[in-house]
Structure formats: C-alpha cells, structure tokens
Amino acid sequence: MFFFDPRYLLFVSPAILLMIWAQYRIKSAYGKGMKVPARLSGAAAARYILDQSGLQNVDIEETHGHLSDHYDPHDKVLRLSRDVYHNRSASAVGIAAHEAGHAIQDAENYAPLVIRNAAVPAAQFGSGLFTIMLIGGLILSYFAAKVGFTVLVLALLCYALVVLFQIINLPVEFDASKRAKRVLSDYQVVDDEGAAVVNDVLNAAAMTYVAATLQAVMTLLYYAYVILGHRD
C-alpha cells in the first residue's frame, strides 16, 4: 500500500523542491556572509549578547560539525560549530546571535519554546512508534482487516505528534532570528552591510524549517489519504 507509491512523491514534491531551494539559498548566503567582516567572532558576539541579557550562567562551547550550532536548554550551554565559534564574519555572528536568542527565550520562559521542549519526548516517541505500528498494521491487515486498520490509524496519530512538533518549532525559530537581527544592530556588532547579510542568512535558514514542516504535513496527509481513504 505504501512502498514505492508514486503518489507519495506527488504529495511531498513541493516540500522537496522548497528544501532544495532553501539549502541553495543558505549555502549561498552563508558563503557570502563569511566574507563580510564583523568586529567580533561568533563566540565573542554570543558571549556579549548573553552578558548584556544577564545570562552569565550560560556557557559557550565549541562543537564538531558544519552548521551544528544549537542551544542546549538542559545544560544551559550554547554550542557553536568551529567556523562560527572562531570566525569574525557576518555569518558567524548571525548564527551565534540566533542561538543566543534561544537562550534568551529559555530565560524568559518564552511560551512556544516551553511547549516545544515539552513536546520533544512525544515527537521522538511518536516517530519511533509510527514506523513499528505502520509495519505492524500492514501485516495485521492481511489477517484481521479491522484490527490492522485500527493499528494504522494509531500509527497516523503517532506521526501527527511529529508534525505538531514541527509546527510548534516554527515560531520558536522565527522569534530567535528576529531577536538576533535586533540585538546585532542595537549592540553594533555588525554595520549596515553586515546586518543585510545576517538578514539573508537567517531568512534562508528559516526557509529550511518551513520546508521541513511542509514535508511533515504533506507526509501526514499522504498517509491519511491512503489509510482513511482505503479502509475497505
């Protein structure tokens, strides 16, 4: 019913095309921004923003990987990839400021972030259980159609948790980027040229989250179409 179904591509192709475009944009904007100088490194900019926000308790660490930057709300640590941590460029300070924005959200108990953090276990559980129940439901359908259908519907609900997490994540990321753009200008970490580049980098990054959310939504709609539309 699901495997090698060309209809799946029809559902998700808009999201795939958007993701390809977004990845191209972020690669282009990031590369351009790495050539635009800033007066601080990414790590120094993040430290300055955090200190100005009264978050001296939040540490900053270098981490492995390319664009693997993230804020860990559990350990109160902002982890920056090597290029972002050391580089004095508009791209580096833009990404670092975005992650610092998440730390500020955490300190302010920003509601969408609180909800997102609470939804992480449910999304992880739903993602893993979805695959198991999908396969189980397909197998059961051959022996007990009604039981198999029930299991497939439950699998659909599990995947809905993943989609819900993606949707909740959007305002969190948009707000962090908005905060980053504002503080970098207010604290004069970048000039007008740098601010424009930061805007391009963060907007491109935001589109990758939009594309991921769209793909999750369209995947859910595909499974709903197949499962609920062919229950007989």
Beta strands, then each sheet from edge to edge (+ up, - down):
strand 1: 59-63
strand 2: 70-72
strand 3: 77-81
sheet 1: 1+ 3+ 2-
end
